[in-house]
Amino acid sequence: MGIRAVVASGEGPARLTEVEEADLPEGDVTVDVAYSSLNYKDGLAVTGRAPIVRRPPLVCGIDLAGTVTDSSSPRWSPGEEVVVTGWGLSETHPGGYTGRQRVRSEWLVARPPGLTLAQTMAVGTAGLTAMLCVLALEDAGLQPGAEGPVLVTGAAGGVGSVAVAVLSRLGHRVAASTGRPELHDYLSGLGAAEIVARDELARDPGRPLESTRWAAAVDTVGSTTLASALRQARYGAAVAACGLAGGTDLPTTVHPFILRGVRLLGVDSVMCPTPRREQAWGRLATDLDPDLLDGMTTVEPLGALPRLAEDILDGRTRGRVVIDVRA
């Protein structure tokens, strides 16, 4: 009997089909997958709107969580619960939208104590990226009580929701930017102290600098929104950039960097070294309120992915979506 999987052929949308055990890729650890998650990149891969999948046909899903069933690595034993995010899943290596997958042992992270397997996928790449942004800002000197709020753009999305919740719990005043007024109460519930309209940051004022507002920022949007965050950052502030939902361009000048000492910190979660991942997962287990995490999460079956992929690309999702690959 085959293993259910969502596979992208390289032409058109991915489809729900079956793969055979013999077709699992090379690797030294086999995982029975319980959950995956939905991220922006997954939306691109499943719909076929962008060439995320580089070696079709390929199982989609950049995240997975499950139980080790077979291992030739001394680091992992059958029965251990593990998480994999990034490392080329759904790009160059088959991903997590399947009931079983084989991966490289060095990609695995043990399920953090305090989080269930489902909750690790409620975090997923999006939540991990949010925590990596927080760590980057802390490394740059951000501390609770800094003058001005910390801006989070695209705040109602997966990265933004986790960033708002974590920063608020750490004692920061958080300004959440969104273009969806109906989600203001949701963001306030995550800990946002103020709401900033998306259009307020998307405009081009025609000036290289604006009045200072932000002690720091987590940007998931890019383009004019990131440019506004940089123009409005306080002297010496850092801005962690991790997304491109609004575009890949950056229409700004060098003025924020050379006149205010603003630092632009690029954050990548795909090839992030394992020690940094483990640090981030450890912090997520302590600094992210599990009740808030559950409140921002919905669980959907594997067969719902075609609809969900369209929703996330069109900005219709809220918070985090966990995929139960067994359902």
Order of alpha helices (4+ residues) and beta strands (2+ residues): beta-beta-beta-alpha-beta-beta-beta-beta-beta-alpha-beta-alpha-beta-alpha-beta-alpha-beta-alpha-beta-alpha-beta-alpha-alpha-beta-alpha-beta
